[in-house]
């Protein structure tokens, strides 16, 4: 295994490692530490079916079944299909608009996520160039770069995160196949409070855990101050110096840290430029500090 850091922003490539093989303890520890340190890991030239992807991702924690419960692999509801493709009858083969907008998966849940693991089977192309980048912003660096007065003002405070906020924004996008959330789905994911600053379980460093996809207000602040502070935090974390954009290649497995990054899926491809990706969501269900030690 070779781990090669990106030249700028978060991220690293993991070369010479076959994810079809069982993940033994020393390699698991190395990858967990690398995930904490780099935020995004790309494993190129992989060839996994849904079961193998679930086995690899499940080594890092419990796999979540998406609240919408749509477009999952047969017999594996924890593996979701992300795609703009349709079958001969015109039925969508996957969720076409997943991740389009800056957010952190599962920040709307009491139990947060450690990581996403995506495996590209088909990547949209135009003029020989890949489309549909996934972009990341480094929340370790964003926290460290905050003004001291902002850190002091927000120390110990929580923000309210709401699943419905992001879902409704996605529903308004052209071509969305999302319907309104049912009352049962809303009941499963009511608004929750999350600390604005968290201590990362692997690195022990603080991160800014407040994203524009789900955060709706800061508890304990007057509405005007809350709105202004959220707007500042969202502008702050969008700075180019925190950014890494992943250009997909078929076979890539991309694993990213949902505690120390926020991400966005770039929707720059059309319905005639096919995309098909397998997705697993790893919940933060283990003692990662002990496992990485």
N, C-alpha and C positions, 0 to 999 in steps of 0.2 A: 504494500500500500504506500502510495506517495500522495501527500497533501500539498497543493501548490496554491498559495494565496493569490487573489486577484490583485491587479496593479493599483486599483483604487476602489474605495467604497467597501462594503462588506462582501464576503464570499470567498470560496476556495474550490478548486477541483480536486477530486479524489480519484487518482489514476491507479490502474493495475489492481483492481478489486472487483470481484464478481459477486454481485448481490444475490445470486441464486444459491450460494453456499450458506450453510448455517453460520450465524454471526456469533463467534466465540467471545468469551469475556474480555480478553485483551483488546481485540478489535472494537468491540462495543464501547469500551472505555475510551479508546482513542477517538472514535467518531463522536461520542457524546461531548468530549472536551473540545473537539474541533467545531462542533455545532455551536457551542457556547462562545467560543473565541471568534469564529468567523461569521456566524449568523446564517449563512447560506452555503450549502454543500452541493456541488454538481458531480454526479457519478456518470460519466459518459459511456456510451457503447454498451448499454445494458439491454437485456431481453427477458423481461419478467411477465408472467401471466398474472392474473388478479390474485391468485392464491399465494404466489411467491412475493408479490408486493405486500400483501397483508402480513406474511410471515416476517419480512424484514421490518416493516413499520411497527408491527406489534411488539417487537423486541424492546421498543423504547417507551411503551405505555399502552394503556387501553385504547382501542380504536373506536372512534365515535361514529354513530349512524346519524347522518345529517338530519336535522329537524324536518326538512321538507320531504325526506324519504323518497326521492325520485332518482331514476336513472342509475341504479346500482348494478354491479356485476351479478350474474345469476348465482344465487346461493351465497353471496357475500355482500350483504347490505352495507358493510363498512367500506367497501370499495366503490366509489362513485365514478360515473362516466361524465367527463367534460367534453362536449363536442358541439359543433354547429351542423353536423351531418344529419340526414334523414334517411329512413329506409324507403323501399319502393312504394310504400303506401303513404309516404309523406310524414310518418311519425318521427319525431325527434329521437335521436340515439343518445343524447346526453344533454346536460345543462349547458346552454349556449353562452350564457353571460356571466359565468362564475367569476367572482373576484374583480369585477370591473369597477374600480374605485378604491381609493386608499383606505385600508382597514387592517385589523388584526383579527384573525379567525378566533372565535369563541370568547372574545372579550365580553360578549353579551351573556356569558354563562357563569354561574357561580363557580363551576369547575372549569378552569381555563385549559388551553391547549399548550402542549410543548412544541409541536411541530406539525407541518404539512409535509407529505411526501407525494410528489407527482411523477408520473412516468409517461413520457411522450411516445405515442405510437405513430401519429401523423402530425406533421407540423405544416401550417399553411406557408406557401412560398409564393413570391412574385419576383419575376426577373432574376431568379436564382438567389434571392435573399429571403431569410426566414422572417415571418411575421408573428404577431402575438407574443411579444416579449413579456416576461414577468419582471416587474421592477420592485426594488427593495430599498428601504431607508433604515439606517442603523440607529436604533434607539439607545444603545449604550452611548454612542457619540453625541446624540441629540441631548441626552440628559447632561452629560459632562459640559456641554457648550451653553447650557442655560445660564442666564444672568443670576448672580447670587441672590438678588432680591426676589426673583421668581421662585427659586428653590425654597427660600425661607417662607414665602407667602403660601406655597402649596404643600409644604412638608406636613405629612400626616393626613392630608385631605384625600377625598375620594371623588370620583366622577361616576355619574350614572350612565350605564351603557344599555342600549335598547336594540334588540334584534330587528324589530319592525322598521326602524329608521333605514337601515341599509336595504332591506328587502323591498320597501316601497320605492326607494330611489331606483332600484334595478327594474322594477315593474314598469316604470315610465320610459325606459329606454326602447328605441325602435326595435322591433323583432323579438322582444322578450316573450318567453313562453311561461313566465311565472304568473300564477293566479294570486289573488289575495290570500293571506294567511288565514287559516281556519281558527276558530276560537280555541280548539284543542291544541293547535300548534302554538298559538300565543300563550296559552296556559303553561305549556312545557318550557317556554323561554321568556319569563317575565323580565322586566328591567332589573338590573343588578348594579351594585356599587363595586367599583374596583379602585384600589389605591392608584393615585396618579404616578407615584414613584414606587417601583418594586425593586427588591434585591433579587438579582438573577440567581437561580438555584445552582447553576454550574460555575459561573464566574465569580459570584459573590459581589459583583459590582451593581450599581444602581442603573435602572433603565427608566425611560419615559414611557409609561404604559397608558396612553390616552390617544385614541385615533379618531379621525374624522368620520369613519364609517359608522361607528356605533355610539360614541360619546355624545350625550345630549345636554348635560349640565354638570356643574361642579357643586356638590352638596355643601350647604352652609354659606354660600356666597349669594349676594343679591343677583337677580337675573341679569342686569346690565353688566355687572362685573364678571359674572360667570361667562356670559357670551363673549365679552372682550378677551378674557383670559384664554378661553378655548380657541378663539380665532388666532391669538398670538401663538399658542402652542402648535396649532396646525401649520401656520406659516413657518414657524421655526424649524419644525421637523422636515419640511419639504426642501430644505436647502440642498443644492446640487452636491455639496461636499459629502453628504451622507448617502448618496445614491449609488446603487448598482443595478444595471439592467441585464437580465439574462436573455441571451439570444438562443432560442431552442434549436436543438438538433434531434431528429428521431433517434430514440434509444436513450436519451438523457433521463436520468432519475434526479430530480431536484428536491432536496430536503432543506426546509428553512425553519428557523427558530421563531415561533409565534409569540415569544415573550420579549425578545430583543430586536425584532424588526416589525415594520408594517410593510404591506405589499399591495401591488396593483397589477391587474392583468390588462395589457394594452389591446384594445379591440380595433385593430387596424386592418383586418382581413374581412373578406366578404363571404357569402354563403357558398360560393363556388370555389373557395380556397379551403379545403377540408382540414379540420383539426380534430384529433381524438387523443384524449389524455386520461389516464387512470389516476384517481386521487384517493389518498388515505389521510385521515386526520388523527393525530396522536394526542391524546389527552395527557395532561401533566399529572400522572397517577402514581409516579414512583419517587423515591428519595434520590434525586439526581445528584445532590451534593455528595452523598455517600458513594454513589455508583461511579462518580467521576474522580473520586479521591485516589 
